[in-house]
Amino acid sequence: MSDRDTFGPRLRSERERRGISIETIAAVTKVGADLWLGLERNDFSKWPSGIFARAFIRDYAKAIGLDADELVDEFCRLFPQGDRRAARLIKAQAEIIGHVPSSVEDPAMVPRGGDRRSVAREKKADARARRLRLAPRALAAAVDVVCTLSLALIGPAVSGGGFWASVGVTAIIYYSAATIFTGATLGSHAADYLRQRIPTLFTVQDRRAHA
């Protein structure tokens, strides 16, 4: 089967592997579940084209924790709905025959429930992105601090030494042992686990790339 034939089914398999339901994606994106079911069947009969189709793909990718830019690029390569060149080609052809086309990416083409990219929402998403950008690192640091301080309490209880001296020794042993035996600290593992189980918890709205 070609990449085009397996595009939607691959997304469905990845979503199911991560334990995310279609209903969850519909709730997160504010787009009807039938649109996402169509995506997973490669059925774009109810989809808009151009920028709106790319925006929906980007939202789906973020909802299940995939790289949005890579998925949008693949979608544009495989399906005409996402072709970034379509609008320019149609306009150029219209100019040749002296016709003034309606906008190829008219907002009226967006399905019901899909018009949610208002300025207010964009600003809210950007603010959330700033809050979440350091969330995984903050969570990992908090877990590691708790583990270190908890283990450090053993030193004074056993040897009668100072607490802060015990903290220093424990921190060295903790980070060294974690790096050698697991490749990362317990905090990092905890953050990675939550990222896999609840991808939207750490989703950051990336506006560097075009929709």
Steps between C-alpha positions, in 0.01 A plus 500: 500500500613854428570770759176666392296183565649448846495865614167497683524144633848576637357796690219285639748236615718762667201658673379164628850405611508812715158426644334818369139484386343685207265665750799641686643648180161647410474661843853639490479636145132604505456322166244225439608140540378412149772719353771313691348162414514604137866593536582156637323342200666735249151632427522877450163546332379719788829684544585855394813564296811711530586673823200361689583139413859558613376661821285195580792264438715712730236484774466122467877455524520709816203323656674161480853627561650474150732751333254741340737642238604157374141376479384813315786465251414135438131583457581775250723264305239223479162674471378789282296644789821616663684616186650838581535574130132452413387855571783654299440269204127566490549875522764492227273297272208734572709801404584337166132465405400831658294349781498627856465192726353500846754435769630143480529497872169664581407471869157384387666172402572419863266232641267591783684517825831555321515880513682536828820683411393837627746756624389440858563127474837554335607727784373253758687216331820704491470577870445132575801413289720729704377340821551147371834544326697419815241269657682169431828631639330652805324171573823302461688741727230481768503119503881492519511754783248300702692176441833658593372661820321182604812290456712764670302451822655156534854637547448694825283219639774243441825690555382802694660735249362832377194505278637730229820302473283193452302683232818575305625143513156358420457731201831386351418133552139540381580673172803284428318172565190609305707604199711184499223244551195656331639780283288762674368594842171384650358846434580477130342156479188628677469793258546269199236261634244778541587639158414162346185441699366858492661670198273804515636579847831603344376619160657831402345703223777548247433798276833508324371301204218594267163345556 
